[in-house]
Amino acid sequence: MIMENKRLIGIMLAAGLLLLMPLIAMQFTPEVNWSLADFTVAGVLLFGTGFLCELVLRKVSKVPYRIVLCGAILLILMLIWIELAVGIFGTPFAGS
């Protein structure tokens, strides 16, 4: 149980550090211009992905299934992130 909690804390720290990167970049360059809504959406995506992967790691016992499920979760995160950033699918939520 202790190891599972350490893994969850590590996942959440990684998501938090990823959110700090644009915050720090905003202090040095005008090209990075995130609003509170951007940070909120990114936080929901990153923390949600982390929690889903943690759920898979706790509930699924077979390693190949874990790899496939976490890979699918990460692929979905990547596609959503790219769509929000540049709009490859042309949805109403597309960026740019």
N, C-alpha and C positions, 0 to 999 in steps of 0.2 A: 504494500500500500504506500509506503514511503517513496519508493522509486517512481510509482505512477504520479504521485503529487509533484515530485521533482521534475518529471518530464513535462507536466502541465505548466508548472512555473516557468520552465525553460521556453516552452512554446509561447507563453504570454509575454515573457521578456523579449523574445525575438520580434514579436509583433509590435511591441511598444518601441523597440529600437528602430524598426523599419519606419514607424510613424515619425520618429524624431528626425530622420534624414531630410524630408522636405522642409520641416520646420527650421532646421539649421541652414539649409540651402537658401531659404527665403531671406535670411539675414545678410547674405552675401551677394545675391544676384536678383535682379528684377524678373528674370525669365521664369523663376519658380514663383507662382502666385496662387497659393491654395487658400480657399475660404474655409470657414468653420464647417460648412456642408461637405467640402472635399475631405477634410480630416475625419468627419463623422462617417461618411460612406467608406473611406479606406479602413477606418477602425473596425466597422461592422464586418467588412469583407475579411480582413486579416484575422481578427479574433474569432469570427465565425468559422473560418477555415481551420484555424488552430483547434477550436473545440470539436469540430467534426472529425478531424484526423485523430484527436485524442480519444473520441468516442469509438472510432473504428479500432484503434489500437487496444482499447480495453475490452471491447465486446467480441471482436473477431479473433478466433484462436489460430487459424491457419495463416502462416506467413505469406504465401502467394496471394491469398485473398486480401490481406492487409495492404500489400504493395499495390494491387490493382485498384482497390477502393481509394486509398490515399492519393494515388496517381490521378484517378478520375476527379477527385475533389480539387486537387491542385490545378488540373487542366481547366476545370470549370472556373476556378478563381482567375486563372490567366486570361481566359476568354472574356470574362466579365470586365476585368481590369482594362484589357485592350479596347474593348467596346466603349467603355466609359472615357478612355483617353483619346482615342482617334476615330472611333466609329466604323469598324470594318464591316459591320452587318447593316448599318443604316437604320438603327432603331431610333425612336424619339429621344432616348437617353444618351445618344452618341455625343462624344466630345468633338471639339474643333469645328 
